Structure formats: structure tokens, C-alpha cells
């Protein structure tokens, strides 16, 4: 992960999983914690948000579908 982020930056990396197959081995929270553990120390919260959500939303052009919704970077919906 360190090398990948050094070479291509957090602007071009996004999280992916084998959902829902991963649930056979671990809970969603455990899978998420594994991701957090492999992120290099010093990754800023903005960079983490890009890896976990923002880059995928931009790639799949989902920003406009979500613009009226209030979501944090971890998928939690908040009232407007």
C-alpha cells in the first residue's frame, strides 16, 4: 500500500472488496478495520476519504446522484 500511494497517489486509488463473500470470514466492521490497518500512518483524513469513497463516486459518476443526500465518507446517511 505504501508503494502504491507513493507512486500513483491517493487521487487514483480506491478501496474494493469481495463483498458479500468477505462476510463468510469477517463482519463488515472487521473488513473495514483491516483496510484502516493497511493504510500508511500519516494518511490524512481527506486522503482516506478519497480512497474509501470519493474516487469511486467520481469514477462511476455518482456525485450528482448523491448531491442532495448528506453522507459522510463511510456511507452513513445523515438528515439534511
C-alpha positions, 0 to 999 in steps of 0.5 A: 500500500505504501508503494502504491500511494507513493507512486500513483497517489491517493487521487487514483486509488480506491478501496474494493472488496469481495463483498458479500463473500468477505462476510463468510470470514469477517463482519463488515466492521472487521473488513473495514478495520483491516483496510484502516490497518493497511493504510500508511500512518500519516494518511490524512483524513481527506486522503482516506476519504478519497480512497474509501469513497470519493474516487469511486463516486467520481469514477462511476459518476455518482456525485450528482446522484448523491448531491442532495443526500448528506453522507459522510465518507463511510456511507452513513446517511445523515438528515439534511 
